[in-house]
Amino acid sequence: MNKKIATATLLSISSITAIHIINRAHSSLCTVKNLLSSSENCYYEWRFGKIRYQKKGNGTPLLFIHDLTIGSSSYEYHRLINNLTDQHEIYSIDLLGYGLSDKPSMTYTGNIYEQLISDFIKNVICKKTSVIVTGESVPFVIMSCHNNPELYNKLIFINPQNLYLQNQIPSKQTRLLKFFFEIPVIGTFTYHIFANKFAIEKIFEKEYFYQPGEVKEKYIYNYLEAAHTGRYYSKTAFGSYLGKYMYMNILHELKEINNSILMIGGEEEKEIKTTIENYKYYNPAIEEVYIPETKHLPHIESPDEVLKQISMFL
């Protein structure tokens, strides 16, 4: 009996050690290209960690805020930023837990991101700012704008998330899911299944782009690196995301904000017209435009058309 227990213990230790080595090797391979490193990177010392950002151009301030999906970072806007620097002072940030920003072991909530965005504008930009934001990060800007209207000028939302999905709260099942991803070794290994090259490539081809043939390898590798920088801490924000800790009910705030708002939808994005109509129901002043033959990332798939709409609106 003792021999069986010893054998089982040895096998368990050996398996965990092997998985740990695989995790370390996978993270190293995903970040070896060092694509996100740049002499233009700056860091804002925020209370929960260092926030990576870049500043370019001259003119009225314009802040870019990326989505919350695996591998999201300010790289998402790389095809827009350099084309707007003649008229705008551009700021692009990696949210806490994403890209090259710090990834502390904590629960990431919508309120934390709302505070981060407000503090960044107050302490770094120091001027009234227009904002361009994608997907599931839209509610953070709406909440921040409602609570700090003096910080915001015009708002541009790209493919905002369905309003009613934002009403979800953590359940017993989602809390358990978050806990599982936080487990050392096994949780990290599972995260790597979601955040490997094949998985990210598949998301680009099926969800982000209308024309899969236009997906470039460099997009995949930049997202892959952003998803693994920080080693096993890179999974922490993803756990909170799956646990539904980042969602915010913004219906009241959406009704009350009085800014000029443009919503840009990828014409082929699933249910985007219904989603934008729901936003307009609560705030009829919202303007809308759809970019043909694009899905979730029209600013990467069709940047010229998106730039045209942004320039006209701003």
Buried (B, 14 or more C-beta within 10 A) or exposed (E): EEEEEEEEEEEEEEEBEEBBEBBEEBBEEBBEEEBBEEEEBBBBEBEBBBBBBBEBBEEBBBBBBBBBBBBBBBBBBBBBBEBBBEBBBBBBBBBBBBBBBBBBEBBBBBEBBBBBBBBBBBEBBEEBBBBBBBBBBBBBBBBBBBEBEEBBBBBBBBBBBBBEEBEEEBEEEBBEBBEBBBEEBBBBBBBBEBBBBEBBBEBBBEEBBBEEEBBEEEBBBBBBBBBBBBBBBBBBBBBBBBBBBBBBBBBEBBEEBEBBBBBBBBBBBEEBEEBBEBBBEBBEEBBBBBBEBBBBBBBBBBBEBBBEBBEEBB
